Amino acid sequence: MRSNKGQLVNQHLEKIDWSVFEKYQDFLKEYIKGQHGVYALYNKNNLYYVGLASNLRNRLKKHLSDRHAGRWDKFSVYLTVNDLHMHELESLILRIFSPEGNKQSGKFINSKNLIAELKKAFLEAKYKELIKLGIKTTKVVAKKKIKKAKEDSNAVLAHYAKNRFKIRFIYKGVMHTATVRKDGTINYKGKFYNSPSMAARAITERPTNGWTTWKYQNTSGDWVILDVLRRNR
């Protein structure tokens, strides 16, 4: 029996014709309505758009009449076991394929770009090679760039935080509040976090989906989950 340890995707459909929405409504309702995961839209088998959704059927149906209407003829859906890594999975696909229908490129929550380390390793190797050849040279040391919090591009809320705003999270009957700053970082009790999930984990002390636990106050004055920000992007 195959183990499902570490499983991310538990069901999938690949490159299905868009007409399934007209012919097989009952099937879609049974299997993907209300399900969360990642989906892809294709135009003549070429990847056109990648997205994530907490209700895949509704999101795909919406794309039949929004700005993507008429620009795709097939779709794939990947239903995930949970939504803890959905954003990272979407970002990974966007960075690899850069679909023309996506306006934004994928951004990782807290991933270090190794290009600076690669440059440093190259300079050091070049220096050692010149020494072996008996050529005098000055060793070049790659300087570390010091980035301020405001310049931190790893904060996943950076796209949505035009101004500072409050968020709150009720856990075990206790109300926890934090502030999302203009740079997208979250200030919780004087410590700064690059993602809602990291800030939520500081409270629960275990992996927690911050997009569905933290809430913010919308323009109507209602407190809604942060995931609404992503849906409306």
C-alpha positions as CSV (number, residue, x, y, z in Angstrom):
1,M,0.0,0.0,0.0
2,R,1.4,3.4,-1.0
3,S,2.1,5.8,1.8
4,N,0.6,9.3,1.7
5,K,3.1,10.8,4.0
6,G,4.0,14.3,2.9
7,Q,1.3,14.2,0.3
8,L,0.3,17.6,-1.2
9,V,-2.1,16.7,-4.1
10,N,-4.9,14.1,-3.5
11,Q,-7.0,14.5,-6.6
12,H,-6.5,16.0,-10.0
13,L,-7.9,16.6,-13.5
14,E,-5.6,17.6,-16.4
15,K,-6.3,19.5,-19.6
16,I,-10.1,19.1,-19.6
17,D,-12.2,20.9,-22.2
18,W,-14.0,24.0,-21.0
19,S,-17.3,22.5,-22.3
20,V,-17.4,20.2,-19.2
21,F,-19.1,23.2,-17.4
22,E,-22.1,22.8,-19.7
23,K,-22.2,19.0,-20.0
24,Y,-21.1,17.7,-16.7
25,Q,-22.3,20.1,-14.0
26,D,-23.2,17.3,-11.6
27,F,-19.7,15.8,-11.8
28,L,-18.0,19.2,-11.1
29,K,-20.3,19.8,-8.1
30,E,-19.5,16.4,-6.6
31,Y,-15.8,16.5,-7.0
32,I,-14.5,20.1,-7.0
33,K,-17.2,22.4,-5.7
34,G,-15.9,23.9,-2.5
35,Q,-12.5,22.2,-2.9
36,H,-9.3,24.2,-2.6
37,G,-6.2,23.8,-4.7
38,V,-4.3,25.1,-7.7
39,Y,-5.6,25.4,-11.3
40,A,-4.2,26.1,-14.7
41,L,-5.8,27.4,-17.9
42,Y,-4.6,26.4,-21.3
43,N,-4.9,27.9,-24.8
44,K,-4.4,25.2,-27.4
45,N,-2.3,23.2,-24.9
46,N,-0.1,26.2,-24.1
47,L,-0.2,27.3,-20.4
48,Y,-2.0,30.6,-20.2
49,Y,-2.8,31.2,-16.6
50,V,-2.2,29.7,-13.1
51,G,-4.2,30.5,-10.0
52,L,-5.3,29.2,-6.6
53,A,-8.7,29.1,-5.1
54,S,-10.7,27.9,-2.1
55,N,-13.6,27.0,-4.4
56,L,-12.1,25.8,-7.6
57,R,-15.4,25.2,-9.5
58,N,-16.7,28.8,-8.8
59,R,-13.3,30.3,-9.7
60,L,-13.1,28.4,-13.0
61,K,-16.7,29.2,-13.9
62,K,-15.9,32.9,-13.3
63,H,-13.1,32.8,-15.8
64,L,-15.6,32.0,-18.5
65,S,-16.9,35.6,-18.3
66,D,-14.1,37.7,-16.8
67,R,-11.0,39.2,-18.6
68,H,-9.8,35.6,-19.4
69,A,-13.0,34.7,-21.3
70,G,-12.3,33.3,-24.7
71,R,-8.6,33.1,-24.0
72,W,-8.5,29.5,-22.7
73,D,-10.1,26.2,-23.9
74,K,-8.8,23.7,-21.4
75,F,-8.2,23.6,-17.7
76,S,-6.4,21.4,-15.1
77,V,-7.2,21.3,-11.3
78,Y,-5.1,19.9,-8.5
79,L,-6.9,19.4,-5.3
80,T,-4.6,19.8,-2.3
81,V,-4.8,17.9,1.0
82,N,-4.7,21.3,2.8
83,D,-4.0,24.9,1.9
84,L,-0.8,25.5,3.9
85,H,1.5,25.6,0.9
86,M,-0.9,26.7,-1.9
87,H,0.6,30.2,-2.2
88,E,4.1,28.8,-2.4
89,L,3.0,26.2,-5.0
90,E,1.4,28.9,-7.1
91,S,4.4,31.1,-6.9
92,L,6.7,28.3,-7.9
93,I,4.7,27.6,-11.0
94,L,4.5,31.3,-11.9
95,R,8.3,31.7,-11.6
96,I,9.0,28.7,-13.8
97,F,6.5,29.2,-16.6
98,S,5.5,33.0,-16.4
99,P,2.1,32.5,-18.1
100,E,1.0,35.4,-20.2
101,G,-2.4,35.6,-18.4
102,N,-0.8,36.3,-15.0
103,K,-0.1,40.0,-14.2
104,Q,2.1,39.2,-11.2
105,S,5.2,37.0,-10.9
106,G,5.4,34.5,-8.1
107,K,6.9,35.6,-4.8
108,F,8.2,33.2,-2.1
109,I,7.4,33.8,1.6
110,N,11.0,33.6,2.9
111,S,13.4,32.2,0.3
112,K,17.0,33.3,0.0
113,N,18.2,34.2,-3.4
114,L,21.6,32.4,-3.8
115,I,22.9,34.6,-6.7
116,A,25.0,36.7,-4.3
117,E,26.6,33.5,-2.8
118,L,27.2,32.2,-6.4
119,K,29.0,35.5,-7.3
120,K,31.1,35.3,-4.2
121,A,32.1,31.7,-4.9
122,F,33.0,32.6,-8.5
123,L,35.2,35.6,-7.3
124,E,37.0,33.4,-4.8
125,A,37.6,30.6,-7.3
126,K,38.9,33.2,-9.8
127,Y,41.2,34.7,-7.1
128,K,42.7,31.3,-6.2
129,E,43.2,30.4,-9.9
130,L,45.2,33.6,-10.5
131,I,47.3,32.9,-7.4
132,K,48.2,29.5,-8.8
133,L,49.3,31.1,-12.1
134,G,51.6,33.4,-10.2
135,I,49.5,36.5,-11.0
136,K,49.3,39.1,-8.2
137,T,45.8,40.4,-7.7
138,T,43.7,41.9,-5.0
139,K,41.1,39.6,-3.4
140,V,37.6,40.9,-4.1
141,V,35.2,40.3,-1.3
142,A,31.5,40.5,-2.1
143,K,29.9,42.9,0.2
144,K,26.7,42.0,1.9
145,K,23.8,44.2,1.1
146,I,22.0,45.4,4.3
147,K,18.3,45.6,3.6
148,K,16.0,47.6,5.8
149,A,12.6,46.1,6.7
150,K,10.9,48.5,4.3
151,E,12.9,47.1,1.4
152,D,12.2,43.5,2.3
153,S,10.6,42.0,-0.9
154,N,9.9,38.7,0.8
155,A,6.8,40.0,2.7
156,V,3.8,38.4,1.1
157,L,1.5,41.2,2.1
158,A,3.6,43.8,0.3
159,H,1.2,43.8,-2.7
160,Y,-1.8,44.5,-0.5
161,A,-0.5,46.9,2.2
162,K,-0.9,50.4,0.8
163,N,-1.3,51.7,4.4
164,R,-0.9,50.2,7.8
165,F,-3.8,48.2,9.0
166,K,-4.8,46.1,12.0
167,I,-5.4,42.3,12.0
168,R,-6.7,40.1,14.7
169,F,-6.7,36.4,15.4
170,I,-8.8,34.6,18.1
171,Y,-7.1,31.5,19.4
172,K,-8.4,29.4,22.3
173,G,-10.7,32.3,23.3
174,V,-8.0,34.9,23.4
175,M,-7.9,37.8,21.0
176,H,-4.5,38.5,19.5
177,T,-3.8,41.7,17.5
178,A,-1.0,42.7,15.1
179,T,-0.2,45.4,12.6
180,V,0.5,45.0,9.0
181,R,3.0,47.7,8.0
182,K,3.3,49.5,4.6
183,D,6.2,47.1,3.6
184,G,3.9,44.1,4.2
185,T,5.7,42.8,7.3
186,I,3.5,42.0,10.3
187,N,4.4,43.5,13.7
188,Y,3.2,41.1,16.5
189,K,4.4,42.0,20.0
190,G,7.5,43.8,18.6
191,K,8.6,41.0,16.3
192,F,8.3,41.1,12.6
193,Y,7.1,38.4,10.3
194,N,7.0,38.1,6.5
195,S,3.8,36.1,6.2
196,P,0.5,35.7,8.0
197,S,1.2,32.0,8.6
198,M,4.6,32.8,10.3
199,A,2.8,35.3,12.5
200,A,0.0,32.9,13.3
201,R,2.6,30.1,14.2
202,A,4.1,32.5,16.7
203,I,0.8,32.2,18.6
204,T,-0.2,28.5,18.0
205,E,3.4,27.1,18.1
206,R,2.5,24.8,15.2
207,P,2.0,25.2,11.4
208,T,-1.1,27.4,10.9
209,N,-2.6,28.9,7.8
210,G,-2.5,32.6,8.6
211,W,-4.6,33.6,5.5
212,T,-7.7,31.9,7.0
213,T,-7.0,32.7,10.7
214,W,-6.0,36.4,10.7
215,K,-8.9,38.8,10.0
216,Y,-8.8,42.4,8.8
217,Q,-11.6,45.1,8.7
218,N,-12.8,45.7,5.2
219,T,-14.3,49.0,3.8
220,S,-17.8,47.9,5.1
221,G,-16.4,47.6,8.6
222,D,-16.7,43.8,8.7
223,W,-13.8,41.6,9.9
224,V,-13.0,39.1,7.2
225,I,-10.2,36.6,6.6
226,L,-7.0,37.8,5.0
227,D,-7.5,35.4,2.1
228,V,-10.1,37.8,0.8
229,L,-7.2,40.1,-0.2
230,R,-5.8,37.5,-2.5
231,R,-9.1,36.6,-4.0
232,N,-9.7,40.2,-5.0
233,R,-6.3,41.0,-6.3
